[in-house]
Amino acid sequence: MASFMRMFDRALIREMAAGSGMAFAALGAIFAVVLLVRVLSRAAIGDLANDAVFPMLGFGFVRFLPVLLSLALFIGVFMSLSRLWRDSEAVIWMNGGLGPFDWMRPVAVFALPGALIIAFVSLVLIPWSQDKQMQYEEILDSRDRVSTLAPGVFSEDHGGKRVFFVETASANGERVGNVFVQSVQQGRMGVIVARQGHVRAMENGDHFLVLERGNRYEGTPGIADFRVADFDSYAVRIQPQVVAEKAGGPRTRSVEKLFADPTPENMAEWVWRFGYPASALILCLLAVPLSYVNPRAGRSLNVVFAILIYVAYNNFVGLSQGWVGRSLLSATDGILLVHGIMLALLFLAYWHRFHGPNRS
């Protein structure tokens, strides 16, 4: 009997691992494409530097990694167990003497390491990643305007006093071609058009955009007093960006800092971080009774129930976070309320499937 159970455990864990791996690869690819489109749209309008696309993509992927991992675990466990019922393999295993706890054991052995990984991501990796993202965004905001220009896109500097357009730019952003600069100074509008330009750093730390072989037009809109000047070289000072240091929110704080200052927003963040590993483990165990499929009946009803339970569970975790943040519940009450209800549902589902009148 012991060898029979070991064979069952190895077979089921291997199938759940393969299913979860394929689910994570598919979900990760879909999410990466959606996130890449959003980041590229920001870069296309000049709101984000071209060299910041992949770092921002990585930060965004890490932020949603607990969701992808928990969903992949649940899909792998649920679909593997559903296949056993659909192909009548579960009946053979149960006739061999497997009981309810024999089904729970391989699922728990498989889901527990996954839940620990999710706990590490939500408790350690996400705060570190969010803190690094905030620092990286401060560096991007402090960079000069020319280094963030996207070729073929009109963009404004901070304050909207100058509009830049470049047709081409080198890989390092130091040389640009076919430059257009419009500025307003003391009520007069100036337009500069140049064949090319480059960025020059002075000894005192100032940066200038040196334009070569161009024209400057200056005047007051609506009045025919424009002046035109040709130049071989014309320097435009690049105003340094003064960026205020951003205050890190609860998402950037470690668990120790959250409990060191137990404000409602910090405790709400703790409820959110704790919710992902806890929900992943409970959902995987709940997949055992939910996966039952009657070969003579429809095969989609249990899938619908599984989707509804997953969505409702995660929405309740979000609601509990909001309740704790508004001081309607303490962090302990919020965790016990949501996860306690799901544990009660878990025990009820096991009793109904394996001991109740409709036991399988």
Summary of the structure (lengths in Angstrom):
residues: 360
radius of gyration: 29.6
end to end distance: 21.4
largest distance: 99.2
contacts: 1084
relative contact order: 0.11
helix: 60%
strand: 17%
